[in-house]
Structure formats: C-alpha cells, structure tokens
C-alpha cells in the first residue's frame, strides 16, 4: 500500500462501548442506546471489534451504519411526514 492510498483512507474512529454511547449522546441527547446494548452488539458479532488487551475497540461509523439502515429486509425506510 503506497502513501497515496493511505492518505485517501479515513482513519477509523475506534471507541470503547462507553465512548460510543458518549458520542451518540453528543449527536442525539435523547438517545436510548445504552452501553449494555453496544456490548451486546460486540458479543453477538454484529459489529467488528479490535481487542487491545481486555479493551474492546469498535469503529463508531460501523455502529452508526448499523443504527441507520436504509433498507431492512427489503423494505425501504420512509421519512416521517410533516
């Protein structure tokens, strides 16, 4: 991998479950996502995890993508009407 390819790739925003929840609360103060839920995602293999010793590091963007599906089981999510 050359230096140019490394520059084009964004740096993964790796966070612990507690910091994932803190980031979500910063984006949406009323979020109901809990640290227990994020740890469950890790346990169930729903999101990739990198272990640093006993610390689970999760890519924040993977969690956001999981929480924001555009198509679920072939059904497209529609925006709410005003």
Secondary structure, 3 states (H helix, E strand, C coil): CCHHHHHHCCCCCEECHHHHHHHHHHHCCCCCCCHHHHHHHHHHCCCCEEEECCEEEEEHHHHHHHHCCCEECCEECCCCCC
